[in-house]
Amino acid sequence: MLLETLIAAGVTLVMLSVAVPMVIRSARIWKQTRHQQLAADELSGQLDRLIAMPAEPRRQAIEQLTVSPAIADVLHDATIDGTLVDDDDGKRIELSLQWTRDGDPLPVTLVAWINPLPTTSAESSSPDEPNSDEPNSDDAEPAENDQEADQ
């Protein structure tokens, strides 16, 4: 009976020594995931606001970006950086959010195109849409046989 109690206590200690670190690590991962989601939400909101602005106020707003107070309370030492890029890929805004975290992870970054590059006519037509060069069956004149059948 004493031997069984000692074995049960030993097995319980081993299980606790494995389970407790896993629970702690899981809680940290949930917290990091929540912080990543908050950062992405903050950047998304900032991008939506910036895209809706005219060009000059947008440029000024990018230079004066600040993290919202609600996010600053959760993400310690959070900083937001924005860049207006105009190159061969098109005109876009790149925003990144960095805060104090364990290790040296990359900042969360979101990109939004302001004026997407225009597509060519070949790229814009889809297989479901009729081609303007081909006659549309709705526009075709009925055959003579169809007219005779109607009479």
N, CA, C and O of each residue as an XYZ file, in Angstrom:
604
protein
N       0.819     -1.182      0.000
C       0.000      0.000      0.000
C       0.871      1.256      0.000
O       0.587      2.200     -0.738
N       1.916      1.283      0.806
C       2.830      2.421      0.864
C       3.560      2.577     -0.461
O       3.775      3.697     -0.927
N       3.942      1.461     -1.069
C       4.635      1.490     -2.357
C       3.736      2.083     -3.441
O       4.196      2.883     -4.256
N       2.475      1.700     -3.455
C       1.533      2.232     -4.440
C       1.329      3.730     -4.257
O       1.207      4.457     -5.243
N       1.290      4.197     -3.036
C       1.126      5.621     -2.750
C       2.341      6.398     -3.225
O       2.202      7.472     -3.810
N       3.537      5.861     -2.979
C       4.769      6.519     -3.426
C       4.842      6.581     -4.950
O       5.247      7.598     -5.512
N       4.456      5.512     -5.609
C       4.472      5.493     -7.079
C       3.454      6.498     -7.622
O       3.749      7.226     -8.571
N       2.265      6.543     -7.032
C       1.241      7.498     -7.467
C       1.717      8.935     -7.259
O       1.496      9.789     -8.118
N       2.365      9.206     -6.133
C       2.883     10.550     -5.865
C       3.987     10.898     -6.862
O       4.051     12.028     -7.347
N       4.851      9.941     -7.169
C       5.926     10.172     -8.145
C       5.382     10.458     -9.533
O       5.851     11.373    -10.210
N       4.404      9.688     -9.958
C       3.794      9.894    -11.273
C       3.092     11.256    -11.316
O       3.158     11.955    -12.327
N       2.429     11.627    -10.237
C       1.754     12.925    -10.169
C       2.761     14.064    -10.281
O       2.509     15.038    -10.990
N       3.889     13.959     -9.601
C       4.928     14.991     -9.681
C       5.497     15.100    -11.090
O       5.736     16.202    -11.585
N       5.714     13.963    -11.728
C       6.228     13.982    -13.101
C       5.215     14.652    -14.027
O       5.590     15.473    -14.864
N       3.945     14.311    -13.883
C       2.908     14.915    -14.722
C       2.825     16.424    -14.494
O       2.682     17.190    -15.448
N       2.915     16.849    -13.239
C       2.876     18.282    -12.943
C       4.101     18.993    -13.497
O       3.998     20.117    -13.988
N       5.260     18.348    -13.423
C       6.477     18.991    -13.940
C       6.430     19.148    -15.458
O       7.117     20.007    -16.011
N       5.641     18.341    -16.127
C       5.472     18.473    -17.575
C       4.317     19.428    -17.893
O       4.441     20.263    -18.788
N       3.214     19.317    -17.185
C       2.005     20.079    -17.503
C       2.125     21.562    -17.163
O       1.669     22.403    -17.938
N       2.721     21.897    -16.035
C       2.790     23.303    -15.616
C       3.568     24.151    -16.621
O       3.066     25.203    -17.016
N       4.777     23.748    -17.061
C       5.465     24.569    -18.077
C       4.672     24.683    -19.385
O       4.710     25.723    -20.044
N       3.960     23.627    -19.758
C       3.160     23.692    -20.981
C       2.019     24.694    -20.843
O       1.714     25.421    -21.789
N       1.391     24.739    -19.682
C       0.301     25.691    -19.450
C       0.840     27.117    -19.472
O       0.217     28.008    -20.049
N       1.984     27.332    -18.851
C       2.590     28.669    -18.833
C       2.969     29.098    -20.245
O       2.694     30.229    -20.645
N       3.598     28.203    -20.998
C       3.988     28.513    -22.371
C       2.761     28.788    -23.234
O       2.780     29.690    -24.071
N       1.710     28.024    -23.035
C       0.476     28.228    -23.791
C      -0.127     29.601    -23.492
O      -0.605     30.278    -24.402
N      -0.107     30.011    -22.235
C      -0.635     31.333    -21.870
C       0.178     32.439    -22.531
O      -0.386     33.437    -22.977
N       1.496     32.275    -22.598
C       2.344     33.274    -23.263
C       2.031     33.359    -24.753
O       1.966     34.448    -25.323
N       1.839     32.211    -25.369
C       1.534     32.196    -26.808
C       0.187     32.869    -27.072
O       0.059     33.621    -28.039
N      -0.816     32.616    -26.234
C      -2.114     33.277    -26.388
C      -1.964     34.784    -26.261
O      -2.577     35.539    -27.016
N      -1.147     35.223    -25.306
C      -0.934     36.657    -25.107
C      -0.233     37.266    -26.322
O      -0.614     38.341    -26.784
N       0.796     36.578    -26.842
C       1.502     37.077    -28.026
C       0.566     37.137    -29.231
O       0.606     38.089    -30.010
N      -0.261     36.131    -29.375
C      -1.216     36.102    -30.483
C      -2.206     37.263    -30.369
O      -2.535     37.906    -31.366
N      -2.667     37.522    -29.172
C      -3.586     38.647    -28.949
C      -2.900     39.965    -29.292
O      -3.505     40.837    -29.916
N      -1.654     40.113    -28.891
C      -0.912     41.335    -29.199
C      -0.712     41.495    -30.710
O      -0.845     42.599    -31.237
N      -0.397     40.406    -31.403
C      -0.246     40.459    -32.864
C      -1.554     40.903    -33.514
O      -1.548     41.716    -34.439
N      -2.669     40.368    -33.031
C      -3.973     40.724    -33.594
C      -4.305     42.187    -33.330
O      -4.819     42.879    -34.210
N      -4.013     42.659    -32.121
C      -4.247     44.071    -31.808
C      -3.400     44.975    -32.699
O      -3.874     46.010    -33.169
N      -2.146     44.582    -32.930
C      -1.261     45.374    -33.792
C      -1.801     45.409    -35.221
O      -1.819     46.465    -35.853
N      -2.240     44.260    -35.730
C      -2.796     44.214    -37.086
C      -4.074     45.050    -37.180
O      -4.292     45.732    -38.182
N      -4.910     45.005    -36.158
C      -6.134     45.817    -36.150
C      -5.808     47.308    -36.133
O      -6.448     48.094    -36.831
N      -4.816     47.695    -35.339
C      -4.410     49.101    -35.280
C      -3.906     49.566    -36.646
O      -4.295     50.631    -37.125
N      -3.044     48.769    -37.269
C      -2.511     49.143    -38.581
C      -3.619     49.195    -39.630
O      -3.627     50.082    -40.484
N      -4.537     48.262    -39.568
C      -5.643     48.239    -40.521
C      -6.501     49.496    -40.395
O      -6.881     50.097    -41.400
N      -6.799     49.885    -39.179
C      -7.576     51.104    -38.963
C      -6.848     52.346    -39.452
O      -7.449     53.230    -40.061
N      -5.546     52.406    -39.182
C      -4.747     53.551    -39.640
C      -4.712     53.588    -41.173
O      -4.844     54.654    -41.774
N      -4.531     52.413    -41.805
C      -4.499     52.366    -43.273
C      -5.831     52.806    -43.869
O      -5.855     53.563    -44.839
N      -6.921     52.345    -43.306
C      -8.242     52.752    -43.806
C      -8.396     54.264    -43.749
O      -8.888     54.884    -44.692
N      -7.975     54.844    -42.647
C      -8.075     56.298    -42.478
C      -7.194     57.018    -43.495
O      -7.619     58.008    -44.089
N      -5.965     56.527    -43.701
C      -5.027     57.191    -44.609
C      -5.452     57.077    -46.070
O      -5.302     58.030    -46.834
N      -5.973     55.936    -46.458
C      -6.378     55.729    -47.852
C      -7.526     56.664    -48.225
O      -7.610     57.113    -49.369
N      -8.402     56.959    -47.284
C      -9.561     57.807    -47.564
C      -9.193     59.284    -47.700
O     -10.014     60.080    -48.156
N      -7.979     59.662    -47.316
C      -7.567     61.074    -47.340
C      -7.085     61.505    -48.718
O      -6.624     60.675    -49.502
N      -7.189     62.803    -49.018
C      -6.537     63.341    -50.215
C      -5.012     63.266    -50.056
O      -4.508     63.052    -48.954
N      -4.292     63.442    -51.158
C      -2.842     63.204    -51.189
C      -2.049     64.030    -50.175
O      -1.264     63.463    -49.414
N      -2.229     65.334    -50.145
C      -1.392     66.169    -49.261
C      -1.683     65.947    -47.778
O      -0.742     65.790    -47.001
N      -2.943     65.929    -47.357
C      -3.201     65.614    -45.945
C      -2.704     64.214    -45.566
O      -2.279     63.986    -44.433
N      -2.761     63.272    -46.529
C      -2.262     61.921    -46.269
C      -0.770     61.958    -45.965
O      -0.308     61.316    -45.021
N      -0.023     62.703    -46.758
C       1.425     62.804    -46.571
C       1.744     63.378    -45.183
O       2.639     62.889    -44.493
N       1.015     64.402    -44.790
C       1.224     65.005    -43.468
C       0.836     64.038    -42.352
O       1.524     63.954    -41.335
N      -0.260     63.311    -42.538
C      -0.715     62.365    -41.516
C       0.283     61.221    -41.338
O       0.476     60.738    -40.223
N       0.915     60.786    -42.427
C       1.911     59.713    -42.326
C       3.108     60.182    -41.508
O       3.681     59.408    -40.741
N       3.484     61.441    -41.668
C       4.612     61.975    -40.904
C       4.278     62.116    -39.423
O       5.184     62.108    -38.589
N       3.006     62.243    -39.080
C       2.597     62.478    -37.695
C       1.867     61.281    -37.081
O       1.065     61.461    -36.164
N       2.126     60.075    -37.566
C       1.436     58.893    -37.056
C       1.744     58.653    -35.578
O       2.888     58.776    -35.143
N       0.715     58.311    -34.823
C       0.883     57.906    -33.428
C      -0.019     56.711    -33.155
O      -1.050     56.526    -33.802
N       0.390     55.915    -32.194
C      -0.393     54.747    -31.799
C      -1.570     55.224    -30.954
O      -1.424     56.129    -30.133
N      -2.722     54.620    -31.154
C      -3.898     55.005    -30.370
C      -3.662     54.692    -28.888
O      -2.943     53.746    -28.565
N      -4.260     55.475    -27.991
C      -4.032     55.268    -26.551
C      -4.413     53.866    -26.067
O      -3.734     53.309    -25.204
N      -5.476     53.298    -26.605
C      -5.889     51.955    -26.184
C      -4.815     50.923    -26.510
O      -4.558     50.021    -25.712
N      -4.193     51.048    -27.667
C      -3.136     50.118    -28.068
C      -1.864     50.394    -27.276
O      -1.163     49.458    -26.892
N      -1.559     51.660    -27.029
C      -0.362     52.011    -26.263
C      -0.426     51.444    -24.847
O       0.611     51.120    -24.268
N      -1.629     51.318    -24.281
C      -1.768     50.738    -22.945
C      -1.449     49.247    -22.931
O      -0.942     48.726    -21.938
N      -1.746     48.566    -24.026
C      -1.552     47.112    -24.084
C      -0.168     46.749    -24.625
O       0.505     45.879    -24.071
N       0.255     47.406    -25.697
C       1.549     47.114    -26.324
C       2.562     48.144    -25.825
O       2.565     49.294    -26.265
N       3.404     47.720    -24.918
C       4.332     48.640    -24.257
C       5.382     49.176    -25.227
O       5.941     48.435    -26.036
N       5.634     50.477    -25.128
C       6.606     51.186    -25.972
C       6.308     51.004    -27.460
O       7.228     50.892    -28.270
N       5.037     50.973    -27.814
C       4.652     50.776    -29.216
C       4.967     52.023    -30.037
O       4.700     53.151    -29.622
N       5.542     51.786    -31.209
C       5.817     52.867    -32.155
C       5.289     52.449    -33.517
O       5.365     51.281    -33.899
N       4.757     53.416    -34.238
C       4.222     53.142    -35.573
C       5.001     53.983    -36.575
O       5.239     55.171    -36.360
N       5.392     53.348    -37.668
C       6.129     54.027    -38.733
C       5.370     53.849    -40.037
O       4.828     52.779    -40.316
N       5.338     54.909    -40.828
C       4.659     54.850    -42.113
C       5.524     55.382    -43.227
O       6.306     56.314    -43.039
N       5.376     54.778    -44.393
C       6.129     55.188    -45.571
C       5.186     55.228    -46.760
O       4.371     54.327    -46.955
N       5.307     56.276    -47.543
C       4.559     56.391    -48.789
C       5.509     56.005    -49.909
O       6.519     56.677    -50.119
N       5.204     54.938    -50.629
C       6.083     54.410    -51.668
C       5.399     54.569    -53.018
O       4.218     54.258    -53.169
N       6.157     55.056    -54.002
C       5.647     55.182    -55.365
C       6.725     54.639    -56.295
O       7.699     55.333    -56.586
N       6.560     53.403    -56.763
C       7.551     52.778    -57.633
C       6.839     51.979    -58.725
O       5.655     52.196    -58.985
N       7.558     51.061    -59.360
C       6.992     50.276    -60.457
C       5.811     49.410    -60.012
O       4.957     49.056    -60.825
N       5.767     49.072    -58.724
C       4.673     48.249    -58.215
C       3.415     49.058    -57.934
O       2.367     48.487    -57.634
N       3.506     50.365    -58.027
C       2.356     51.225    -57.780
C       2.549     52.080    -56.543
O       3.549     51.962    -55.834
N       1.583     52.933    -56.301
C       1.638     53.832    -55.144
C       0.992     53.123    -53.959
O      -0.137     52.642    -54.052
N       1.722     53.063    -52.840
C       1.218     52.330    -51.687
C       1.700     52.951    -50.380
O       2.647     53.737    -50.352
N       1.031     52.579    -49.320
C       1.401     52.991    -47.969
C       1.862     51.740    -47.235
O       1.185     50.712    -47.253
N       3.013     51.837    -46.592
C       3.523     50.738    -45.772
C       3.563     51.217    -44.326
O       4.249     52.188    -44.008
N       2.831     50.537    -43.456
C       2.828     50.861    -42.033
C       3.391     49.685    -41.249
O       3.114     48.528    -41.564
N       4.184     49.988    -40.226
C       4.704     48.932    -39.358
C       4.578     49.371    -37.908
O       4.709     50.551    -37.584
N       4.322     48.400    -37.047
C       4.139     48.645    -35.622
C       5.104     47.756    -34.855
O       5.130     46.540    -35.046
N       5.890     48.367    -33.996
C       6.869     47.644    -33.185
C       6.600     47.957    -31.720
O       6.217     49.078    -31.385
N       6.795     46.984    -30.855
C       6.643     47.179    -29.418
C       7.615     46.263    -28.694
O       8.224     45.383    -29.303
N       7.756     46.473    -27.388
C       8.696     45.699    -26.583
C       8.179     44.272    -26.426
O       7.083     44.045    -25.913
N       8.998     43.306    -26.884
C       8.657     41.886    -26.788
C       9.920     41.093    -26.503
O      11.033     41.598    -26.651
N       9.736     39.848    -26.093
C      10.886     38.970    -25.887
C      11.543     38.679    -27.224
O      10.867     38.526    -28.241
N      12.856     38.604    -27.215
C      13.592     38.357    -28.446
C      13.681     39.637    -29.256
O      13.526     40.739    -28.730
N      13.931     39.472    -30.530
C      14.019     40.624    -31.433
C      13.167     40.345    -32.673
O      13.700     40.242    -33.778
N      11.837     40.223    -32.496
C      10.986     39.903    -33.645
C      10.821     41.098    -34.577
O      10.992     42.252    -34.183
N      10.488     40.789    -35.801
C      10.209     41.831    -36.789
C       8.911     42.546    -36.426
O       8.043     41.960    -35.778
N       8.769     43.805    -36.835
C       7.511     44.508    -36.555
C       6.370     43.935    -37.394
O       6.595     43.298    -38.423
N       5.162     44.171    -36.940
C       3.979     43.804    -37.720
C       3.831     44.865    -38.803
O       3.836     46.060    -38.511
N       3.700     44.428    -40.057
C       3.664     45.358    -41.186
C       2.448     45.070    -42.059
O       2.134     43.915    -42.346
N       1.770     46.133    -42.475
C       0.673     46.029    -43.437
C       0.923     47.010    -44.574
O       1.486     48.086    -44.371
N       0.498     46.625    -45.771
C       0.678     47.454    -46.964
C      -0.682     47.621    -47.635
O      -1.472     46.680    -47.713
N      -0.941     48.834    -48.117
C      -2.178     49.099    -48.859
C      -1.832     49.904    -50.101
O      -1.104     50.895    -50.032
N      -2.358     49.472    -51.230
C      -2.144     50.205    -52.477
C      -3.171     51.321    -52.570
O      -4.354     51.121    -52.297
N      -2.700     52.498    -52.958
C      -3.585     53.657    -53.071
C      -4.246     53.666    -54.439
O      -5.472     53.701    -54.541
N      -3.444     53.634    -55.482
C      -3.942     53.591    -56.852
C      -3.349     52.354    -57.507
O      -2.240     52.411    -58.039
N      -4.066     51.243    -57.478
C      -3.519     50.038    -58.096
C      -3.232     50.272    -59.573
O      -3.891     51.079    -60.228
N      -2.248     49.560    -60.079
C      -1.911     49.695    -61.494
C      -3.101     49.255    -62.337
O      -3.750     48.262    -62.008
N      -3.400     49.968    -63.411
C      -4.524     49.562    -64.257
C      -4.214     48.231    -64.936
O      -3.068     47.953    -65.290
N      -5.235     47.429    -65.108
C      -5.046     46.150    -65.777
C      -5.267     46.330    -67.266
O      -5.996     47.227    -67.689
N      -4.643     45.482    -68.053
C      -4.849     45.536    -69.496
C      -6.194     44.907    -69.810
O      -6.773     44.215    -68.971
N      -6.688     45.142    -71.003
C      -8.006     44.621    -71.352
C      -8.011     43.097    -71.376
O      -9.036     42.486    -71.072
N      -6.889     42.469    -71.729
C      -6.824     41.009    -71.757
C      -6.888     40.448    -70.347
O      -7.474     39.388    -70.128
N      -6.287     41.154    -69.380
C      -6.296     40.680    -68.003
C      -7.651     40.907    -67.351
O      -8.054     40.140    -66.476
N      -8.359     41.956    -67.770
C      -9.598     42.314    -67.087
C     -10.778     41.453    -67.516
O     -11.731     41.303    -66.751
N     -10.742     40.883    -68.717
C     -11.882     40.071    -69.130
C     -11.754     38.687    -68.525
O     -10.691     38.066    -68.551
N     -12.859     38.226    -67.985
C     -12.861     36.905    -67.371
C     -13.608     35.952    -68.289
O     -14.336     36.394    -69.178
N     -13.438     34.652    -68.088
C     -14.119     33.687    -68.956
C     -15.636     33.777    -68.858
O     -16.333     33.409    -69.804
N     -16.164     34.260    -67.734
C     -17.607     34.343    -67.571
C     -18.214     35.518    -68.328
O     -19.400     35.507    -68.656
N     -17.392     36.535    -68.604
C     -17.893     37.716    -69.290
C     -17.761     37.523    -70.799
O     -16.742     37.016    -71.267
N     -18.769     37.917    -71.558
C     -18.657     37.775    -73.015
C     -17.627     38.757    -73.559
O     -17.485     39.873    -73.061
N     -16.922     38.325    -74.578
C     -15.930     39.172    -75.228
C     -16.670     40.120    -76.163
O     -17.606     39.704    -76.846
N     -16.272     41.374    -76.205
C     -16.977     42.363    -77.026
C     -16.775     42.100    -78.515
O     -17.556     42.598    -79.326
N     -15.746     41.328    -78.905
C     -15.499     41.030    -80.308
C     -16.446     39.946    -80.824
O     -16.711     39.872    -82.024
N     -16.953     39.113    -79.926
C     -17.823     38.019    -80.336
C     -19.278     38.470    -80.248
O     -19.645     39.217    -79.341
N     -20.101     38.020    -81.183
C     -21.521     38.404    -81.105
C     -22.158     37.753    -79.887
O     -21.876     36.600    -79.560
N     -23.008     38.501    -79.232
C     -23.711     38.008    -78.065
C     -24.948     37.267    -78.550
O     -25.638     37.748    -79.450
N     -25.238     36.125    -77.980
C     -26.382     35.341    -78.438
C     -27.690     36.096    -78.214
O     -28.660     35.870    -78.938
N     -27.734     36.989    -77.224
C     -28.948     37.769    -76.988
C     -29.152     38.812    -78.079
O     -30.287     39.177    -78.387
N     -28.049     39.296    -78.669
C     -28.121     40.337    -79.683
C     -28.307     39.769    -81.090
O     -28.630     40.521    -82.009
N     -28.115     38.481    -81.280
C     -28.182     37.879    -82.609
C     -29.621     37.921    -83.121
O     -30.585     37.801    -82.365
N     -29.718     38.094    -84.432
C     -31.045     38.122    -85.039
C     -31.546     36.696    -85.164
O     -30.761     35.781    -85.411
N     -32.835     36.500    -84.998
C     -33.368     35.139    -85.109
C     -33.238     34.635    -86.544
O     -33.307     35.410    -87.498
N     -33.057     33.378    -86.672
C     -32.939     32.766    -87.996
C     -34.298     32.807    -88.690
O     -35.335     32.957    -88.044
N     -34.275     32.670    -90.046
C     -35.519     32.742    -90.812
C     -36.456     31.616    -90.428
O     -37.675     31.786    -90.435
N     -35.893     30.466    -90.094
C     -36.737     29.336    -89.708
C     -37.522     29.662    -88.442
O     -38.672     29.248    -88.298
N     -36.912     30.393    -87.538
C     -37.590     30.765    -86.300
C     -38.730     31.735    -86.587
O     -39.777     31.684    -85.942
N     -38.517     32.632    -87.573
C     -39.559     33.598    -87.901
C     -40.748     32.889    -88.533
O     -41.898     33.239    -88.267
N     -40.470     31.896    -89.367
C     -41.557     31.170    -90.011
C     -42.345     30.377    -88.990
O     -43.563     30.243    -89.107
N     -41.657     29.850    -87.990
C     -42.342     29.055    -86.981
C     -43.250     29.921    -86.120
O     -44.261     29.442    -85.605
N     -42.897     31.194    -85.962
C     -43.703     32.099    -85.149
C     -45.001     32.481    -85.863
O     -45.978     32.836    -85.204
N     -45.029     32.414    -87.196
C     -46.202     32.869    -87.950
C     -47.289     31.880    -87.993
O     -48.332     32.135    -88.594
